[in-house]
Amino acid sequence: MRYDDIWLSQLITIDERAMLLKHQKNFTTIFLDLLNRDGDLRKKYDALINSECEENKLKKIVNYLLNKYALIFEDKILPAGKNKAGYLADVIQVLCAAEA
């Protein structure tokens, strides 16, 4: 649903901007940096884009990131009351929707 994507994008952007101003990094900047450095992640993300953000592919990326890079996605840059896996999935979904 296009309106759901727009609403999610706005909510995520507000949270991500606040974390960026406070900590000079956020989940988005970390994810984009990892995309440039991790070829396996890039392949998974390209497949996600080609699938138009299919839920199973999104879950695989989130699991991959949390298994391999959990320490990089610090709790201090996670908005209050958010679940790390769910929030990371939302961030990736917003990025994917913008590129799909």
N, C-alpha and C positions, 0 to 999 in steps of 0.2 A: 504494500500500500504506500503510495507516494507520500501522503500526508503523514503517515506514521514515520517514514524515513526523515521527513523534514523536521518533525517534532523531536525525534531522537537526536538528530544532528544538532539542533539548537541546544538541547539539554547537555549533550556531551561537550559541545564547544564551550559552553559556560564553565563547566567543571574543569575542562582541560586548560582553559585560559587562566583560571584562578590558580591552578597548580603550577603552571608555567611562570606566572608572575611571582609566586611564593618560593618556588624551588628551582627555577631556571630549567626545569624539565618536566615532562609529563608522559603519560602512557603513549601518546601519539608520537612524540619526538623519539622516544626509545624504540618504538616499533619501526618507525621509518629508518632509523639508524641500523637496526638489525636487518631490515630488508636489503640494505646495501652491503652488509657484511656476511650474511648467511645465505648461501646459494640454495640450500634445501628449503629454507623459509620462503625465499623468492619464488621457487617453483610451486610450493603449496599455495601461496597468495595468488599467483597468476591463475592457478586452477580454480581458486575461489572466485576470482573475478569472472573467469569464463563461464562458471556455473551460475552466475548472477547471485552470488552470496548464498549458496546452498548451505543449509544448517549443518549438515554432517561435516562438510569441508571446513566450516567455521569452527566447529568443535575440535576438529583435528589440529587446527592451527593453534587454538588456545591451549590445548593439552600439550602440544609440542613446546610452546613458549614457556609454559609454567613448569614443565619437566626440565627444560634446558636452561632457562634464564630467570627462574623464579626470584633470585636475589636482586636482579636488575629492576624488576617491577616492584619497587619498595612500597611498603604500606604507607609511608608518610606522603606519598603522592597519589594515594587512593582516596577519593572523596569520602567523607564520613558517611557511614551507613551503607557503603557499597561493598558488594562481594567482588573479590579480585577477578575471578574467572568471568563472571557476568559482565563486569565493567570492561574488561579487556575485550570480550566478545563484542560489546556495543561499540567500542572505539574502532575495532577492525571492521565491523559492519558499516559504520559511517564512511570510513575510508574506501571500502569496497564499493559502496553505493555511488560514491563520487566518481569512481573509475570505471564502473560497469557500463 
